[in-house]
């Protein structure tokens, strides 16, 4: 049973990472600094799951598991320092949105 929980957690964290990359790419395209990029990546990566958990009246997983803070930080650092020419790649946002939606469609709990 614990193996299935670990796999579900990894898929959920991967989805958070991909959504956070999308948010961070948007921040880079709009010229945000590192803090603004982290904020937008966190909102994009964690916002949907937090809203879902609040609607179904459970404690949001992002509030009870500190591992959920790592994907937005990692996505922000990767985009901020590695993708300086974000404006040139217009479809990069779509490329990271597709796997994010695929990971969010998998059952996390």
C-alpha positions as protocol buffer text, in pm:
chain_id: "A"
residue {
  index: 1
  type: UNK
  ca { x: 0 y: 0 z: 0 }
}
residue {
  index: 2
  type: UNK
  ca { x: 280 y: 242 z: 83 }
}
residue {
  index: 3
  type: UNK
  ca { x: 430 y: 198 z: -265 }
}
residue {
  index: 4
  type: UNK
  ca { x: 106 y: 313 z: -426 }
}
residue {
  index: 5
  type: UNK
  ca { x: 96 y: 615 z: -195 }
}
residue {
  index: 6
  type: UNK
  ca { x: 455 y: 704 z: -284 }
}
residue {
  index: 7
  type: UNK
  ca { x: 383 y: 679 z: -656 }
}
residue {
  index: 8
  type: UNK
  ca { x: 70 y: 893 z: -620 }
}
residue {
  index: 9
  type: UNK
  ca { x: 267 y: 1153 z: -423 }
}
residue {
  index: 10
  type: UNK
  ca { x: 543 y: 1161 z: -685 }
}
residue {
  index: 11
  type: UNK
  ca { x: 290 y: 1206 z: -966 }
}
residue {
  index: 12
  type: UNK
  ca { x: 120 y: 1484 z: -771 }
}
residue {
  index: 13
  type: UNK
  ca { x: 453 y: 1657 z: -703 }
}
residue {
  index: 14
  type: UNK
  ca { x: 544 y: 1623 z: -1071 }
}
residue {
  index: 15
  type: UNK
  ca { x: 216 y: 1792 z: -1163 }
}
residue {
  index: 16
  type: UNK
  ca { x: 288 y: 2071 z: -916 }
}
residue {
  index: 17
  type: UNK
  ca { x: 632 y: 2112 z: -1075 }
}
residue {
  index: 18
  type: UNK
  ca { x: 494 y: 2137 z: -1429 }
}
residue {
  index: 19
  type: UNK
  ca { x: 227 y: 2389 z: -1327 }
}
residue {
  index: 20
  type: UNK
  ca { x: 493 y: 2585 z: -1138 }
}
residue {
  index: 21
  type: UNK
  ca { x: 713 y: 2590 z: -1449 }
}
residue {
  index: 22
  type: UNK
  ca { x: 419 y: 2731 z: -1644 }
}
residue {
  index: 23
  type: UNK
  ca { x: 369 y: 3003 z: -1384 }
}
residue {
  index: 24
  type: UNK
  ca { x: 738 y: 3081 z: -1373 }
}
residue {
  index: 25
  type: UNK
  ca { x: 757 y: 3098 z: -1754 }
}
residue {
  index: 26
  type: UNK
  ca { x: 472 y: 3348 z: -1752 }
}
residue {
  index: 27
  type: UNK
  ca { x: 652 y: 3551 z: -1485 }
}
residue {
  index: 28
  type: UNK
  ca { x: 972 y: 3549 z: -1691 }
}
residue {
  index: 29
  type: UNK
  ca { x: 780 y: 3657 z: -2000 }
}
residue {
  index: 30
  type: UNK
  ca { x: 633 y: 3950 z: -1804 }
}
residue {
  index: 31
  type: UNK
  ca { x: 972 y: 4050 z: -1662 }
}
residue {
  index: 32
  type: UNK
  ca { x: 916 y: 3956 z: -1296 }
}
residue {
  index: 33
  type: UNK
  ca { x: 1210 y: 3929 z: -1059 }
}
residue {
  index: 34
  type: UNK
  ca { x: 1300 y: 3611 z: -867 }
}
residue {
  index: 35
  type: UNK
  ca { x: 1053 y: 3671 z: -582 }
}
residue {
  index: 36
  type: UNK
  ca { x: 767 y: 3753 z: -817 }
}
residue {
  index: 37
  type: UNK
  ca { x: 848 y: 3447 z: -1022 }
}
residue {
  index: 38
  type: UNK
  ca { x: 844 y: 3230 z: -709 }
}
residue {
  index: 39
  type: UNK
  ca { x: 509 y: 3376 z: -606 }
}
residue {
  index: 40
  type: UNK
  ca { x: 351 y: 3314 z: -945 }
}
residue {
  index: 41
  type: UNK
  ca { x: 503 y: 2964 z: -966 }
}
residue {
  index: 42
  type: UNK
  ca { x: 367 y: 2882 z: -620 }
}
residue {
  index: 43
  type: UNK
  ca { x: 22 y: 3011 z: -705 }
}
residue {
  index: 44
  type: UNK
  ca { x: 11 y: 2820 z: -1031 }
}
residue {
  index: 45
  type: UNK
  ca { x: 161 y: 2504 z: -886 }
}
residue {
  index: 46
  type: UNK
  ca { x: -24 y: 2484 z: -558 }
}
residue {
  index: 47
  type: UNK
  ca { x: -339 y: 2692 z: -612 }
}
residue {
  index: 48
  type: UNK
  ca { x: -551 y: 2430 z: -783 }
}
residue {
  index: 49
  type: UNK
  ca { x: -476 y: 2158 z: -530 }
}
residue {
  index: 50
  type: UNK
  ca { x: -536 y: 2388 z: -236 }
}
residue {
  index: 51
  type: UNK
  ca { x: -868 y: 2504 z: -382 }
}
residue {
  index: 52
  type: UNK
  ca { x: -969 y: 2142 z: -452 }
}
residue {
  index: 53
  type: UNK
  ca { x: -887 y: 2033 z: -97 }
}
residue {
  index: 54
  type: UNK
  ca { x: -1073 y: 2327 z: 57 }
}
residue {
  index: 55
  type: UNK
  ca { x: -1379 y: 2253 z: -155 }
}
residue {
  index: 56
  type: UNK
  ca { x: -1387 y: 1889 z: -45 }
}
residue {
  index: 57
  type: UNK
  ca { x: -1329 y: 2002 z: 315 }
}
residue {
  index: 58
  type: UNK
  ca { x: -990 y: 1842 z: 383 }
}
residue {
  index: 59
  type: UNK
  ca { x: -663 y: 1992 z: 496 }
}
residue {
  index: 60
  type: UNK
  ca { x: -473 y: 2095 z: 181 }
}
residue {
  index: 61
  type: UNK
  ca { x: -188 y: 1858 z: 110 }
}
residue {
  index: 62
  type: UNK
  ca { x: 43 y: 2155 z: 48 }
}
residue {
  index: 63
  type: UNK
  ca { x: -14 y: 2270 z: 408 }
}
residue {
  index: 64
  type: UNK
  ca { x: 48 y: 1932 z: 569 }
}
residue {
  index: 65
  type: UNK
  ca { x: 341 y: 1806 z: 358 }
}
residue {
  index: 66
  type: UNK
  ca { x: 650 y: 2026 z: 323 }
}
residue {
  index: 67
  type: UNK
  ca { x: 757 y: 1840 z: 7 }
}
residue {
  index: 68
  type: UNK
  ca { x: 498 y: 2044 z: -184 }
}
residue {
  index: 69
  type: UNK
  ca { x: 714 y: 2355 z: -141 }
}
residue {
  index: 70
  type: UNK
  ca { x: 1008 y: 2207 z: -334 }
}
residue {
  index: 71
  type: UNK
  ca { x: 860 y: 2193 z: -688 }
}
residue {
  index: 72
  type: UNK
  ca { x: 775 y: 2566 z: -710 }
}
residue {
  index: 73
  type: UNK
  ca { x: 1120 y: 2661 z: -578 }
}
residue {
  index: 74
  type: UNK
  ca { x: 1295 y: 2426 z: -818 }
}
residue {
  index: 75
  type: UNK
  ca { x: 1083 y: 2541 z: -1113 }
}
residue {
  index: 76
  type: UNK
  ca { x: 1150 y: 2906 z: -1032 }
}
residue {
  index: 77
  type: UNK
  ca { x: 1524 y: 2857 z: -1010 }
}
residue {
  index: 78
  type: UNK
  ca { x: 1537 y: 2655 z: -1331 }
}
residue {
  index: 79
  type: UNK
  ca { x: 1337 y: 2905 z: -1533 }
}
residue {
  index: 80
  type: UNK
  ca { x: 1500 y: 3213 z: -1382 }
}
residue {
  index: 81
  type: UNK
  ca { x: 1859 y: 3101 z: -1431 }
}
residue {
  index: 82
  type: UNK
  ca { x: 1844 y: 2865 z: -1730 }
}
residue {
  index: 83
  type: UNK
  ca { x: 1577 y: 3005 z: -1960 }
}
residue {
  index: 84
  type: UNK
  ca { x: 1692 y: 3360 z: -2022 }
}
residue {
  index: 85
  type: UNK
  ca { x: 1555 y: 3364 z: -2376 }
}
residue {
  index: 86
  type: UNK
  ca { x: 1196 y: 3274 z: -2286 }
}
residue {
  index: 87
  type: UNK
  ca { x: 1052 y: 3524 z: -2533 }
}
residue {
  index: 88
  type: UNK
  ca { x: 1191 y: 3325 z: -2826 }
}
residue {
  index: 89
  type: UNK
  ca { x: 1010 y: 3005 z: -2735 }
}
residue {
  index: 90
  type: UNK
  ca { x: 640 y: 3083 z: -2756 }
}
residue {
  index: 91
  type: UNK
  ca { x: 508 y: 2726 z: -2724 }
}
residue {
  index: 92
  type: UNK
  ca { x: 710 y: 2642 z: -2413 }
}
residue {
  index: 93
  type: UNK
  ca { x: 412 y: 2726 z: -2190 }
}
residue {
  index: 94
  type: UNK
  ca { x: 196 y: 2473 z: -2374 }
}
residue {
  index: 95
  type: UNK
  ca { x: 473 y: 2213 z: -2357 }
}
residue {
  index: 96
  type: UNK
  ca { x: 474 y: 2231 z: -1976 }
}
residue {
  index: 97
  type: UNK
  ca { x: 96 y: 2263 z: -1939 }
}
residue {
  index: 98
  type: UNK
  ca { x: 22 y: 1932 z: -2111 }
}
residue {
  index: 99
  type: UNK
  ca { x: 209 y: 1705 z: -1866 }
}
residue {
  index: 100
  type: UNK
  ca { x: 82 y: 1915 z: -1576 }
}
residue {
  index: 101
  type: UNK
  ca { x: -279 y: 1841 z: -1671 }
}
residue {
  index: 102
  type: UNK
  ca { x: -192 y: 1475 z: -1725 }
}
residue {
  index: 103
  type: UNK
  ca { x: -42 y: 1450 z: -1375 }
}
residue {
  index: 104
  type: UNK
  ca { x: -334 y: 1634 z: -1216 }
}
residue {
  index: 105
  type: UNK
  ca { x: -579 y: 1392 z: -1377 }
}
residue {
  index: 106
  type: UNK
  ca { x: -421 y: 1100 z: -1193 }
}
residue {
  index: 107
  type: UNK
  ca { x: -572 y: 1015 z: -853 }
}
residue {
  index: 108
  type: UNK
  ca { x: -352 y: 1171 z: -587 }
}
residue {
  index: 109
  type: UNK
  ca { x: -527 y: 1017 z: -288 }
}
